Amino acid sequence: MLIPRGLAPQHCVQLELGDDSRLHYRGEGNTALVVAVSDVSDVIAEQTVIRLFKQTPDTPCERSANRIARQIQFVESVVARALSPAFHCPPRLAILSEDQIRAIDRLVRDKRPRFRLAKGIVTCGDTYALLLEDYCWFPTSLRRRGFATEGPVVCVEIKPKQGFLPKPEVLTDELKVKARVCRYCLKQFRKLSKRSIARRSQYCPLDLFSGCPNRTQTALRALADDPQNNFRVFRDGRHVFGDDTNSALPSVLRDFCGQSEADVLPALCRLLANALALRVDVNRKRAPMRAPAEECALHPHRCACNGGGEHALAVGSVLEAVLWAQRLDCVDSKLASEMLRTMSEKENNNFSHFSCPPNAKELVREDVPHESELESLQRKVYQFLVSLTAKDCSVMIAMQRLCAEEDVSRVPECHLLSDFGNKYLVSIRVTDLDEREPKKIERTLLKDRRMIRAYNSAQSLL
């Protein structure tokens, strides 16, 4: 077994998948494809997923292996500080044979969306993948506690996207609109111009991250009404609701959280809002993040709560952790691109990849004392890349109803939800924590410009 440089043997697993019936296509994004594996061996947890990075046929295998090795190191050394170890399980490297890859390819071939087929899984001897716990289920440590539960395990995957407006002073003139209209809403105009959607979503991340219970539930209802690949529901590990399913949410979840089908969506949104505000990392030591009453110009959902609309995201909640990591970008895409170009000229290096610089290890927005100009550039560019990871992550919320006879005092508060007398066991994790390469900065700037052009074009027609 060839182990990529920088990884210890305990990071690596030679997988024995057994029969194909144990494999289930879970989904994919732009960079990776995910297959769930059921109870494959004693070497790994009962419920796991294999995350295979997609590539074009001309990508060298060595580059793929090194990328996964860097990804494991990134999660262990950077994500643990930027988010919290409470929200993710350290990944391991899985090594699969050509025959195993062919079996996976046969399984997923007719299930993949057509627009994702430009990249795929390339076989070249042993293939490397990430091995992760399956966050659609409860972690093994929680299952072993033996809590009395009933009904299906329901997991909701949410891609929250960027939850704040950048300050005008960090934006160049061509990007100033981003201080008024959130990036998600700007992207809706780009999608409309490409005809990839028929109408704009009513979801706005600023509502989700507002800390206001009413605005949070407004955001969740909008996601359920128009998922756009940012809201998916799994029932006992199987995808039952989202863009590429024909199921109606009330019919698939009535036995989980509703007395009638009309009850399902309001009850689900209440549960999810409570889960997003739940203090999961009880050891997190940060000052409370006061959620500014920010509103996207396109979604003026003013807070009607008592207290003048001021809310704080609970320290240790998943929304607080994700937003903190997103806000590491003390510069915007245009300035980050210029900084990267300056670094390249100073060091005669095209920076296809660079590791976390020493002065960025604490991941702070403020200037670091005694750093040189080059060190400052490296830190700000690296933190911009980390923020991009947080802006495209997924939150996985797994829930199951607790039996009436279960003594809920045994259940840790970070794993307990309540809704109108019903009690639920919950596990909250964050996934899609891919390290961003420096070339992503220029692509982000290009996308910003395209979105703003589409928005300005639409506004000119009003």
N, C-alpha and C positions, 0 to 999 in steps of 0.2 A: 504494500500500500504506500504510494508516494504521497508524502505530506508536504503541502506548500510551506515555503519558508516563513518562519515567524509563528507557526502554530505548534502547540504541544500535542502529543498523541491523544490526551484526554479530550481534546477538542474535536476529534475525528471519529466517525462511525462508518464501518463498512456495512451497508444495509443489506438485509435479506427480506425482500418484499413479500415472498410467498405468492399466493395466487392473485390474479388481477382483480378479483372481486373485493379485495381489501383496499383498492385504490379508487378515489373519487375526485373528479375534477372540481376544484373549489372556485377558480376564477383567475383572472390575470389583469395586470395593468400594463403600462408601457414598457416596463423593464423586467418584470418577472411573472412567472406562471406558478400557480400553487396547486398541489395535489395533496389531498388528505389521505392518511394511511391509518387503518384501523388495526390495533393490537398486533403489531408485526413481530415482536420478539421480546425477550426479557431485557434486551440491551437498552431499549428506550421506553418512554412513558406509553401508556395505553393509547392515548390519542395524540397523534403528531401530524405535522404537515411538512412536505418537502417543498422548498421554495427554489425553483430553478430560474436562474437569470437567463433571459432570452437574448439571442444574439443573431447576427447575420452569419451566413455560412463561411465568410472569410475571416471570422474572429479566431485568433490563435487560442488553442486550449490553455496554454500556459497563462495567458492574460486572464482568462475566465477563472482559473484556480486562484491566481493572485488577488483578483477582485474580491472573491469570497473570503479569502484570508483577511484582507483589509476590512471587509464588512464586519467580520466577527470581532476584530480588534476595535473597530469604531464603536460598536454597540457596547462593548465591555468598558472602554476607556472614556468615551465622549458622551454617548447617550445616557449612561448611568449618572453623569453629572448634569447634563442638560435637562433631562426629564427626572427620572428617579428609578432606582432598581425595582421599586414596588410595581411598576407598570409593564415590565417585560421580563422574559426569561432568557438567559444568555443562549444564543444560538450555537449549534455545533455544525461541523462540516460533514456532510454525507457524501460518500463515494459510491457511485452507481456504475454498473457495467454497461456496455453497449446494449446487451439484451434487455436490461432493465429500462434503459432509456427508450428503446424501441417499443416496449410494452406500454410505457407511459404515453408515448406519442400516439400509439393506436387508440388508447383510451380517450385522449383529449381531442383527437383530430376533428371529429364532427361536433364538438361542443364549443369550440373556440369561436368568438365573434369574428366575422369576416374582416373587419377593419384592423384586427390585431395580427393578421397572418403574415405580415411583411417580415417579422422576426419570429424565430422559433427556438427549439432545443436542438443543438447540433451535437451529433455523436462523433467522438474522436478518442477512442479508447475509453478509459475511465472518465466519467463526467462528475463534476463537483456541484453540490447544491447545499443550501442551508437547511438544516434540520431544526424545526421549532416545535414547541408545544402548540397543540391545536387550541386556539383561544375560543373556538366555538363551544368548548366544553370547559368544565371547571378544572383547575390544576389538580394534579395528583394529590398534593398535600392537603387540599381542601376536601377532595373526595374521601380520603382516608379518615376524616373526622366522623363520618357515619351519620351526618344529619339526615333526619327523616324528611324526604321530599316526595313530591308527586307531580304527575303531568310531564310535559315535554321540557327539555332544556332549550330555551329560546335565546339566541344570540343576535344582537343587532350590531351591525358594522356601520360606523359613521365616519365619513371623511369630513372633518369640520372646516378645513381650509383656513385661510388667513383671517384671524379674528380681531384685527385692529386696523386703524387708518394711520399711515405714516405721517409724521409731522411735516408740514410744508417746507420747513427749512432744510430738510435732507433731500428734497426733490428738486431736480432741474426743471426748468420751465415746461419742457415738453411732457413731463410726467406729473405736473401739479394736480391734475384732476384726481389722482390717486389719494389725495388728502381729503376728497369729498365723497368719492364713490369707491366702494370697496373693490378689491381685485376680483373677487368672485363675480360680482355683478357686472364689472367691465367685461369679464370673459364671456358672459351671456350674450353680449352684443357681437362678439367675435364668432360665437357659435351660430348665432342667427344669420350672420353674413355668409357663413359657409353652408347654411341650411342643414346643420347637423342636429338642430332642435327646431321645433315648430313655434315655441313660445318661451319667453323668459321665465325662469324659476322665480318663485316668490321667497325662496330661502335667502337669508342673509346671515353670514357668519357673525356679524356684529351683534345680532340678536342672541345667537347661541352663547357667545362669550360675555354677554352683558352682565351676568350675575343676577339678572331680574328673572324670577320664576316665570312670569307671564311671557316675557320676550323669548325665554328659552323654549317654552312650549310652542310659541308661535313658529319659531325656527324649525322645531321637530315636525310639526304638522306640515309645514311647507316641504320638508325633505320627503316625508311619506307621500305627499301628493304628487311630487315630481322628483324622483330619486336621482336621475342623471348620474348613475354610478356612484353616488355619494351616500346612499342609504340602502343597505341590504339586510334581509332577515333570514336567519337559519333556524331550522327546527330539527333538533336532534342531529345536528351536523349537516343537514341537507338544505340547500338554498331554496327558499320557498317564496321570497318576495324581493323584487327589485326590477330594474329595467328589462331584463331578459327573461322574466317569468310572466305567466298569464294569471297567476293567483291574485285574489283580492285579500288584502290584509285582514279584514274582519273574519273571513271564513277560515283562514289558517291559524288564527290566534284566539278564537273565541273561547276554547277550553283552557287557555292560559291566563287571560286577564279580563274576560268580559262575561257579564250575565247575558248579554245579547250582543249581536254584531254591532249595534250602534255604540256600545260601551267600549269597544276594543281600542279604537284609535285614541280617545281621550285618556283611557287607563294606561296604554302603552307610553304615551307622551309624558304622563305624570311620573311613571316609573323611570323612564330614561332621564328626565330632568333631575329627579332625585339622585340617580346614579352618577350623573355628571357633576353634581355638587357634593358627592360623598367624600369625606376625608379618608382617602385610602392610605396615603403615606403619612402615618401618625408621627414619624420621626423627622419630617421635613422642617428645616429651620430657615424660614424666610419670612420677611415682613409681609403682612397681608397685602395682596395686590388689589388696590382699589380699582374697580372696573369703571372707567370713565363712561359717562353717559353718551358715548359715541353713537352716531347714527349715520348710516349710509344715506346719501341724498335721495336715493331711489326707494328707501324703505324707512320712512319716518315713523317707526313704532315707538312713540314716546312712552316712557314708563309711567304707569298710573299708580304705582305702589306708594304707600305712606313713606315719608322720609325724603321726598324730593328726587327720587330716582337714583340715589347713590347706593351702590351695591359693591360688595367685595367678594371675589371668588375665594372659596374656602382654601386655605393653605393645605396642600396635600391632596387636593381634588385633581382629577385628570384634566379638567379645563384649565385650572391654574398652572399646572405643570407644563401643558402644551403651549399655553400662551406665553409663559415665561421664556420657553425655548424659542418661540417664534420671534420674540422681541429682541433677540440677540443681534438682529441686523441693525446696527447703528448707522448704516449707510443704505442707500437704495441701489437698484440694479445698474443705473448709469454710472454712479460713482464707484461701485464695486468693480464694474468692467474697466474703468479707467485705472483703478488701483492695481488690478491684475496685470494690465498692460505695462504699468510702471515697474512692477516687480519683475516682469519678464525681461524688460530692457535692462534693469539694474543687474540682474543675475544671469542674463543670457540663457534663459530657461523658459520653455513654452508652458511649463506647469500643467502637463496632462494629469498629474496627480501630485498632491503634497500632503504630508502628514500634519497632524496638529502641532503648531509651533509651541515651544515651551511657555511663552508668555500668554497663550490662549487657554492654558489648562484650567484656569479658574472660571472661564467663560463669564466675563463681566462686560457690561456695556461701557463702563467708564474707562478713561485712559489709564494705562498701567505705568506707574512711575519708572523713570529711567530707561524706557524702551527707546530704541533708535527709530528713525523714520521707517526703515525697512521692516523692523519688527512690528511697528504699528500697522503698516500695510498688511503684513501677513496675518496678524491677529484679526483685523477687521474683515478681511476677505474670508478667512476661515470661519469666523462666526457668522458671516452672511450665508455661507454654505450650510452650516449647521441649522440655521433658521429655515432654509429651504426644505430641509428634511422634516422639520416640525410642521411646516405649512402644508405638507402633502402626506402626513401620517394618517393612519386609521385608528379609531378607538373601537375596541371590541367589548361589548357589554353582554356577558352571559348570565342568564337568570333562570331560576326554577322555583316554583312555589313550594314553601315549607308546609309540611303537614300540620294540622291544627294542634296535634298532641306534642309537637316538637317544643322543647324548652328553649325559647329564643335567647334566654340569657347565656346559653352556651355558645351562641353564634357571635363571633367578633363583629363589632359595629361596622367595620370596614367591609363586611360581607353581608350586610343585612339591609333590606329595603322594606318599607311598609306602604300599603295603599288601601285605604278604607277597610281595615281589619285583616287584609291578607298580608302575609309575610313572605318575603322572597329571599332566597340565597342568591348572591351576586358576586361576580368576579369581573374586574375591569382591567383591561390590558391595552397597550398601544403597540401597533405593528406598522409595517411598511416604513421601517426606519433605515432606509438605504442611504449610504454616504453619497453625497453629491460631488461629482468631479468638477474641477474648475471651468470646463467648457459649458457647464450648466448656467454660468453667470451670463455669458453672451446670449444664450438661448432665452433666458428669462427676460433680458432687456428687449430682445426681438419680439417676444410674445407681448410684453407690455406695450410696445409701440403699435403692434397690430390691433390689440384690444382697444387702445385709445383711439386709433383711427376709425375702427368700427363704431365706437361709441359716438365720436364726433360726427360721423356720417349720419348716424341715426338721429342725433339731436338736430342736425341741420334740416331734417325733413319735417320737424314738428312745427 
